[in-house]
């Protein structure tokens, strides 16, 4: 869920209602069961089978035709995603991915201005708009995105953002309190301003290309890769550039991203990563679809890897989705089938609360 984009979509849907104000909460609940040999290895050393759940809540309070308050709240168990397979422990955690005050204006049906202040998700990249399990056709996520030491965090950043559309052109600019590569809360030390932004152009209906970037200090003094003798974190920028594309025609949909990340150091060599993926979904009929994602990771400091993910989705009704998926991970870090994952995910979405006022 590039959360800013998903919530913008929900806000637009709420704004389209005839009511001048109102409050609603949309919900996505998901449960997953996974099998992987990685779960039996350190640091978990447990059963190769695990399960987890995630609840996403999207409250929107429309104050009037221009002003609204929107949020994205998450409650998730650990382990849930493959990223958790490489960490210790179990538990349940809540996160505020987004909570902001927004002002919106629309002109001539194809021009708009949205200004948001508060907790925001990163304006970099395009996958965050499909993070929600009801929107992501597969079970896993591309290598660049995650929670732990990933170059693009799912967690919210505090700051301000401006989104503009003008016909086929869309643009966004964001200033936040920390880097997407090392999210800091407003209560943490070593907070440094970071810029992010993006630009997109819809060539024709169903085909859009875009690019994005971010820049700003990324280290903090408690960071795992802040070594003795390192320079002041304020003087060490992290940067990223990316290209993205989305295409849809008939029963076919495709997405793709190419990204380059650079984290500057002085005590150790500067770290760079190149990442990319292509994702395709084919609607087979009213209930079934098939999807696949092929991705790669090429870092400068350790061996790279590639992944191949496949999934079949079945919709029992308009509110529920069942996914069957299998992921193949290849690289020096994965011996044999150690990194392969078989999973089943159940997803249900509904509107929990809806209150409107004329």
C-alpha positions as CSV (number, residue, x, y, z in Angstrom):
1,X,0.0,0.0,0.0
2,X,1.9,3.0,-1.0
3,X,-0.2,4.2,1.9
4,X,-0.4,7.7,0.7
5,X,-1.9,6.6,-2.6
6,X,-4.4,4.1,-1.1
7,X,-5.6,6.6,1.5
8,X,-5.9,9.2,-1.2
9,X,-8.1,6.8,-3.1
10,X,-10.3,6.2,0.0
11,X,-10.4,9.9,0.6
12,X,-11.5,10.5,-2.9
13,X,-14.2,7.9,-2.6
14,X,-15.5,9.6,0.6
15,X,-15.4,13.0,-1.0
16,X,-17.5,11.7,-3.8
17,X,-20.3,11.0,-1.5
18,X,-23.1,13.5,-1.4
19,X,-22.7,14.1,2.3
20,X,-20.8,17.2,3.3
21,X,-19.2,15.4,6.2
22,X,-19.0,12.0,7.8
23,X,-16.9,9.3,9.3
24,X,-16.1,5.8,8.1
25,X,-13.7,3.0,8.8
26,X,-12.8,0.5,6.2
27,X,-11.1,-2.7,7.3
28,X,-8.9,-5.5,5.7
29,X,-8.4,-8.6,7.8
30,X,-5.9,-11.3,6.7
31,X,-4.5,-14.5,8.0
32,X,-1.6,-16.5,6.6
33,X,-0.1,-19.9,7.1
34,X,3.5,-20.5,5.7
35,X,5.9,-23.4,5.3
36,X,9.6,-22.7,5.0
37,X,12.8,-24.5,6.0
38,X,14.1,-21.0,7.0
39,X,11.8,-21.1,10.0
40,X,13.7,-24.2,11.3
41,X,17.1,-22.5,11.1
42,X,18.7,-19.9,13.4
43,X,17.6,-17.5,14.8
44,X,14.1,-19.1,15.1
45,X,15.0,-22.8,15.3
46,X,11.4,-23.8,15.3
47,X,8.8,-25.6,13.3
48,X,8.9,-25.0,9.5
49,X,5.2,-24.2,9.7
50,X,3.9,-20.9,11.1
51,X,0.9,-18.7,11.0
52,X,-0.1,-15.0,11.6
53,X,-2.7,-12.4,11.2
54,X,-2.9,-8.7,10.2
55,X,-5.6,-6.1,10.6
56,X,-5.6,-2.9,8.6
57,X,-8.0,-0.1,9.6
58,X,-8.6,2.9,7.4
59,X,-10.5,5.6,9.3
60,X,-11.6,8.7,7.3
61,X,-13.3,11.7,9.0
62,X,-14.6,14.1,6.3
63,X,-14.9,17.5,8.0
64,X,-16.4,19.3,5.0
65,X,-15.9,19.3,1.2
66,X,-12.2,20.3,1.5
67,X,-10.9,19.1,4.8
68,X,-10.5,15.6,6.2
69,X,-8.5,13.5,8.6
70,X,-7.3,10.1,7.3
71,X,-5.4,7.2,8.8
72,X,-4.0,3.7,8.2
73,X,-3.6,1.7,11.4
74,X,-2.1,-1.8,11.5
75,X,-2.1,-4.6,14.0
76,X,0.1,-7.5,13.0
77,X,1.4,-10.7,14.6
78,X,5.0,-11.9,14.2
79,X,6.0,-13.8,12.2
80,X,3.7,-12.8,9.4
81,X,5.8,-11.9,6.4
82,X,9.0,-13.7,5.1
83,X,11.0,-10.8,6.5
84,X,10.0,-12.0,10.0
85,X,11.5,-15.5,9.3
86,X,15.0,-14.1,9.9
87,X,14.2,-12.5,13.3
88,X,13.6,-14.0,16.7
89,X,10.5,-14.1,18.8
90,X,6.7,-13.9,18.6
91,X,4.3,-11.2,19.4
92,X,1.6,-8.7,18.3
93,X,2.4,-5.1,17.4
94,X,0.3,-2.1,16.4
95,X,1.6,0.7,14.1
96,X,0.2,4.0,12.9
97,X,1.2,3.9,9.2
98,X,-0.7,7.1,8.4
99,X,-2.6,9.8,10.3
100,X,-2.9,13.2,8.8
101,X,-4.9,16.3,8.2
102,X,-5.6,17.0,4.5
103,X,-6.9,19.8,2.3
104,X,-8.2,19.0,-1.2
105,X,-9.3,21.0,-4.1
106,X,-10.6,19.8,-7.5
107,X,-11.1,21.6,-10.8
108,X,-12.5,20.7,-14.2
109,X,-12.6,16.9,-13.3
110,X,-8.9,16.5,-14.2
111,X,-7.0,18.9,-11.9
112,X,-6.5,18.6,-8.2
113,X,-4.4,19.7,-5.3
114,X,-4.1,17.7,-2.0
115,X,-2.0,18.9,0.9
116,X,-1.4,16.6,3.9
117,X,0.3,17.2,7.2
118,X,1.0,14.5,9.8
119,X,2.1,10.8,9.7
120,X,2.7,9.9,6.0
121,X,4.1,6.9,4.2
122,X,7.0,7.5,1.8
123,X,6.4,9.2,-1.5
124,X,9.1,7.1,-3.1
125,X,8.3,4.1,-5.3
126,X,5.0,2.7,-6.4
127,X,4.5,-0.6,-4.5
128,X,3.2,1.0,-1.3
129,X,-0.2,1.5,-2.9
130,X,-0.5,-2.3,-3.2
131,X,0.8,-3.2,0.3
132,X,-2.7,-4.1,1.6
133,X,-3.4,-7.8,1.2
134,X,-6.7,-7.1,-0.6
135,X,-4.8,-5.2,-3.3
136,X,-1.5,-7.1,-3.6
137,X,-2.3,-10.0,-5.9
138,X,0.6,-12.0,-4.4
139,X,1.5,-12.8,-0.8
140,X,5.0,-11.5,-0.6
141,X,6.5,-8.1,-1.4
142,X,9.4,-6.8,-3.5
143,X,12.8,-6.9,-1.9
144,X,13.1,-3.1,-1.5
145,X,10.2,-2.8,0.9
146,X,9.8,-3.9,4.5
147,X,10.3,-3.0,8.1
148,X,13.9,-4.1,9.1
149,X,16.8,-2.5,7.4
150,X,15.0,-2.1,4.1
151,X,15.6,1.0,1.8
152,X,11.8,1.8,1.8
153,X,9.9,1.4,5.0
154,X,6.2,0.5,5.3
155,X,6.1,2.6,8.5
156,X,4.9,6.2,8.6
157,X,7.1,9.3,8.5
158,X,6.2,12.6,10.1
159,X,6.0,15.6,7.8
160,X,4.1,17.3,5.0
161,X,3.2,16.4,1.4
162,X,1.7,18.1,-1.7
163,X,0.1,16.0,-4.4
164,X,-0.9,17.6,-7.7
165,X,-2.7,16.3,-10.8
166,X,-3.1,18.1,-14.1
167,X,-4.7,16.1,-16.9
168,X,-2.4,13.2,-17.6
169,X,0.4,14.5,-15.3
170,X,0.7,13.7,-11.6
171,X,3.4,14.9,-9.1
172,X,4.1,14.7,-5.4
173,X,6.6,16.4,-3.1
174,X,7.3,15.4,0.5
175,X,9.4,16.6,3.4
176,X,9.6,14.3,6.5
177,X,11.6,13.9,9.7
178,X,13.7,10.9,8.7
179,X,14.8,8.7,5.8
180,X,12.6,5.9,4.4
181,X,15.7,3.7,4.9
182,X,15.7,4.3,8.7
183,X,12.4,5.6,10.0
184,X,12.6,7.7,13.2
185,X,9.6,8.6,15.4
186,X,9.1,12.1,16.6
187,X,10.3,10.9,20.1
188,X,13.7,9.5,18.7
189,X,17.0,11.2,18.6
190,X,18.9,11.8,15.4
191,X,16.0,13.1,13.3
192,X,17.1,14.8,10.1
193,X,14.9,16.3,7.4
194,X,14.5,14.2,4.2
195,X,13.0,15.1,0.8
196,X,11.1,12.7,-1.4
197,X,9.1,13.2,-4.6
198,X,7.8,11.7,-7.7
199,X,6.4,12.4,-11.2
200,X,4.1,10.4,-13.4
201,X,2.5,10.6,-16.8
202,X,-0.5,8.6,-18.1
203,X,0.3,7.9,-21.7
204,X,-3.1,6.5,-22.3
205,X,-5.8,4.8,-20.2
206,X,-4.2,1.9,-18.4
207,X,-0.6,2.8,-19.1
208,X,1.4,5.1,-16.8
209,X,5.1,5.6,-16.3
210,X,6.8,7.5,-13.5
211,X,9.9,8.2,-11.5
212,X,10.7,9.1,-7.9
213,X,13.6,9.9,-5.6
214,X,14.6,10.7,-2.0
215,X,17.5,12.4,-0.3
216,X,18.6,13.1,3.2
217,X,20.6,11.8,6.2
218,X,19.7,8.2,7.1
219,X,21.9,7.1,10.0
220,X,21.4,7.4,13.8
221,X,23.9,6.6,16.5
222,X,22.1,3.4,17.6
223,X,21.8,2.1,14.1
224,X,23.3,-1.4,13.5
225,X,25.6,-0.1,10.8
226,X,26.8,3.0,12.6
227,X,30.4,2.0,13.4
228,X,33.0,3.6,15.7
229,X,34.8,6.5,14.1
230,X,31.9,7.3,11.7
231,X,31.1,10.9,10.8
232,X,28.2,12.8,12.2
233,X,24.9,11.2,10.8
234,X,23.9,14.7,9.7
235,X,26.8,14.7,7.2
236,X,26.0,11.3,5.6
237,X,23.1,11.3,3.1
238,X,21.1,8.4,1.8
239,X,19.6,8.7,-1.7
240,X,17.5,6.8,-4.1
241,X,16.2,7.0,-7.6
242,X,13.5,4.8,-9.2
243,X,11.5,4.2,-12.3
244,X,8.1,2.6,-12.3
245,X,5.4,1.6,-14.8
246,X,1.8,0.2,-14.6
247,X,-0.1,-1.3,-17.5
248,X,-3.6,-2.7,-17.7
249,X,-5.5,-4.1,-20.7
250,X,-8.5,-6.4,-20.7
251,X,-7.8,-9.3,-18.3
252,X,-4.1,-8.4,-17.9
253,X,-2.3,-6.1,-15.4
254,X,1.4,-5.5,-15.0
255,X,3.6,-3.5,-12.7
256,X,7.4,-3.0,-12.5
257,X,10.1,-1.0,-10.8
258,X,13.8,-0.4,-11.2
259,X,15.6,1.3,-8.2
260,X,19.1,2.3,-7.1
261,X,19.9,3.2,-3.5
262,X,23.1,4.7,-2.1
263,X,24.0,5.1,1.6
264,X,27.1,7.2,2.2
265,X,29.6,6.2,4.9
266,X,33.2,7.3,5.8
267,X,34.2,4.6,8.2
268,X,33.3,1.9,5.7
269,X,32.8,2.0,1.9
270,X,29.6,3.6,0.6
271,X,26.8,1.1,0.3
272,X,24.8,0.8,-2.9
273,X,21.9,-1.5,-3.9
274,X,20.2,-2.1,-7.2
275,X,16.7,-3.7,-7.1
276,X,13.9,-4.4,-9.5
277,X,10.9,-6.5,-10.2
278,X,8.2,-7.2,-12.8
279,X,4.8,-8.4,-11.7
280,X,1.9,-9.7,-13.9
281,X,-1.7,-10.7,-13.1
282,X,-4.1,-12.4,-15.4
283,X,-7.8,-12.6,-14.6
284,X,-9.0,-16.0,-15.6
285,X,-12.7,-15.6,-14.8
286,X,-15.0,-13.8,-12.3
287,X,-13.5,-15.8,-9.4
288,X,-9.9,-16.9,-10.3
289,X,-6.7,-15.1,-11.2
290,X,-3.1,-16.1,-11.6
291,X,-0.1,-13.8,-10.7
292,X,3.7,-13.9,-10.8
293,X,6.5,-11.6,-9.6
294,X,10.2,-11.9,-10.6
295,X,12.7,-9.8,-8.8
296,X,16.3,-9.3,-8.1
297,X,18.6,-7.7,-5.5
298,X,22.2,-6.6,-6.3
299,X,24.0,-5.0,-3.2
300,X,27.6,-3.9,-3.2
301,X,28.6,-5.4,0.2
302,X,27.3,-9.0,-0.1
303,X,26.1,-11.5,-2.7
304,X,22.9,-10.7,-4.5
305,X,19.8,-12.8,-5.0
306,X,16.7,-13.3,-7.2
307,X,13.2,-14.4,-6.4
308,X,10.3,-16.0,-8.3
309,X,6.9,-15.8,-6.8
310,X,3.7,-17.4,-8.1
311,X,0.1,-17.2,-6.8
312,X,-3.4,-18.2,-7.6
313,X,-6.3,-16.2,-6.2
314,X,-9.9,-17.3,-5.6
315,X,-12.7,-15.0,-4.7
316,X,-15.6,-16.7,-2.9
317,X,-17.5,-13.4,-3.0
318,X,-16.9,-9.7,-3.5
319,X,-15.4,-9.2,0.1
320,X,-13.1,-12.2,0.4
321,X,-10.0,-13.6,-1.3
322,X,-8.0,-16.7,-0.9
323,X,-4.4,-16.8,-2.2
324,X,-2.2,-19.9,-2.7
325,X,1.4,-18.9,-3.3
326,X,4.9,-20.3,-3.7
327,X,8.2,-18.4,-3.7
328,X,11.6,-19.5,-4.9
329,X,14.5,-17.6,-3.5
330,X,18.0,-18.1,-5.1
331,X,21.3,-16.9,-4.0
332,X,24.4,-17.7,-1.9
333,X,22.4,-17.1,1.3
334,X,19.9,-19.8,0.3
335,X,21.0,-23.4,0.2
336,X,18.9,-25.7,-1.9
337,X,15.2,-25.1,-1.1
338,X,16.0,-23.3,2.2
339,X,14.6,-20.0,1.1
340,X,11.5,-21.4,-0.7
341,X,8.1,-20.6,0.9
342,X,4.7,-22.2,0.4
343,X,1.8,-20.1,1.8
344,X,-1.9,-19.7,1.9
345,X,-3.5,-16.4,2.8
346,X,-7.2,-15.6,3.6
347,X,-8.3,-11.9,3.2
348,X,-11.6,-10.2,3.9
349,X,-12.5,-6.5,3.5
350,X,-15.5,-4.6,4.6
351,X,-16.7,-1.2,5.8
352,X,-16.9,-1.4,9.6
353,X,-18.4,2.0,10.3
354,X,-20.2,4.5,8.1
355,X,-21.7,7.7,9.4
356,X,-22.7,10.5,7.0
357,X,-24.1,14.0,7.7
358,X,-25.5,16.5,5.1
